[in-house]
Amino acid sequence: MKKYPKLLLLSVILIFLSSCLTDNQNTETANRLVITFQLAGINDEMIVQEDTLRIRTLRFLYGETIVNNSNASLTINENIIQVTHQLSNNEVKGLANGTFQSNEVYSNLNFQIQQAVQPEEGSGSNFDVDAFIEGDTDNQRYSMIIDGSYNGDPFTFKSTRNFNFSFPIEDNSNGTTGNLIYNLPMRAEVSDWFVNSAEGGLLNPGDPNNATVINDQIESSVFLQ
């Protein structure tokens, strides 16, 4: 595999959700969960050999998020919520929050980027239905939409995949009884999504033949720091 440079990977979009998990046995202190999702290099021009790629807008549907252990499961978010990152927008976006009664120690995080489903009429959907649903079949409902340019030509990449990420977690007790702090920073290197490891250079996201490889590389690029 040929080596390739990663240029200007310092810009980051931070997506966070925070919620308090209240310990039933100690109501004066609360368990706290903080999840961040860093998409490194989202604003940067990617240059590998003769190919150049730039992302203008990245949209994805954040789905169900669960923390659990062998005894209990806690759903943090069960709605489909759209997250949009644009070239000029590096704002921190809160996805969900809430207070929960729980004295459990959780050991696993499950995070999902979810294919769109048709919302019930009058439900007040949390995403751009017209953009993410173009028909009734699976290949017309999207979980992620990326707009940008490849070697100067505009492209739109639309993924139909459900991305399911599962990570073991540790409780980070601060030493105070009834107060557990879960800091769960997820990260993905966006430049890795489009690398053509077989032939060198970058994959053209506008070519449907590259969709499977790009989806696989998205899925394998997310990790818990």
VENSULMO-V326017 format. One record per residue. N is the residue number from 0. RES is the residue in one letter. NEAR is the number of other C-alpha atoms within 10 Angstrom. Layout:
BEGIN
<<N;RES;NEAR> <N;RES;NEAR>>
END
This chain:
BEGIN
<<0;M;8> <1;K;10> <2;K;10> <3;Y;15> <4;P;10> <5;K;15> <6;L;13> <7;L;14> <8;L;17> <9;L;10> <10;S;14> <11;V;20> <12;I;21> <13;L;20> <14;I;20> <15;F;19> <16;L;18> <17;S;19> <18;S;17> <19;C;19> <20;L;23> <21;T;22> <22;D;20> <23;N;15> <24;Q;12> <25;N;13> <26;T;12> <27;E;10> <28;T;17> <29;A;23> <30;N;26> <31;R;18> <32;L;19> <33;V;15> <34;I;19> <35;T;20> <36;F;19> <37;Q;19> <38;L;21> <39;A;19> <40;G;23> <41;I;27> <42;N;24> <43;D;21> <44;E;17> <45;M;25> <46;I;19> <47;V;20> <48;Q;13> <49;E;9> <50;D;15> <51;T;18> <52;L;24> <53;R;22> <54;I;24> <55;R;19> <56;T;18> <57;L;18> <58;R;20> <59;F;24> <60;L;25> <61;Y;24> <62;G;23> <63;E;18> <64;T;19> <65;I;18> <66;V;21> <67;N;18> <68;N;15> <69;S;8> <70;N;8> <71;A;12> <72;S;14> <73;L;17> <74;T;12> <75;I;22> <76;N;19> <77;E;12> <78;N;15> <79;I;23> <80;I;21> <81;Q;22> <82;V;17> <83;T;16> <84;H;23> <85;Q;16> <86;L;14> <87;S;9> <88;N;11> <89;N;15> <90;E;12> <91;V;14> <92;K;15> <93;G;14> <94;L;16> <95;A;14> <96;N;15> <97;G;11> <98;T;14> <99;F;18> <100;Q;15> <101;S;16> <102;N;17> <103;E;19> <104;V;17> <105;Y;21> <106;S;16> <107;N;16> <108;L;21> <109;N;16> <110;F;19> <111;Q;19> <112;I;22> <113;Q;25> <114;Q;24> <115;A;28> <116;V;16> <117;Q;12> <118;P;13> <119;E;8> <120;E;7> <121;G;6> <122;S;7> <123;G;8> <124;S;16> <125;N;13> <126;F;19> <127;D;13> <128;V;16> <129;D;9> <130;A;13> <131;F;25> <132;I;19> <133;E;13> <134;G;11> <135;D;10> <136;T;8> <137;D;14> <138;N;14> <139;Q;15> <140;R;24> <141;Y;24> <142;S;25> <143;M;26> <144;I;18> <145;I;20> <146;D;19> <147;G;19> <148;S;19> <149;Y;19> <150;N;13> <151;G;11> <152;D;11> <153;P;15> <154;F;19> <155;T;17> <156;F;19> <157;K;24> <158;S;23> <159;T;19> <160;R;20> <161;N;18> <162;F;20> <163;N;14> <164;F;17> <165;S;16> <166;F;14> <167;P;14> <168;I;18> <169;E;15> <170;D;15> <171;N;12> <172;S;13> <173;N;10> <174;G;8> <175;T;8> <176;T;13> <177;G;21> <178;N;22> <179;L;26> <180;I;18> <181;Y;20> <182;N;17> <183;L;19> <184;P;16> <185;M;20> <186;R;19> <187;A;22> <188;E;19> <189;V;22> <190;S;27> <191;D;18> <192;W;20> <193;F;22> <194;V;20> <195;N;19> <196;S;14> <197;A;8> <198;E;10> <199;G;16> <200;G;19> <201;L;24> <202;L;22> <203;N;23> <204;P;24> <205;G;19> <206;D;11> <207;P;10> <208;N;11> <209;N;15> <210;A;19> <211;T;12> <212;V;16> <213;I;21> <214;N;20> <215;D;13> <216;Q;18> <217;I;18> <218;E;18> <219;S;14> <220;S;15> <221;V;18> <222;F;15> <223;L;17> <224;Q;9>>
END
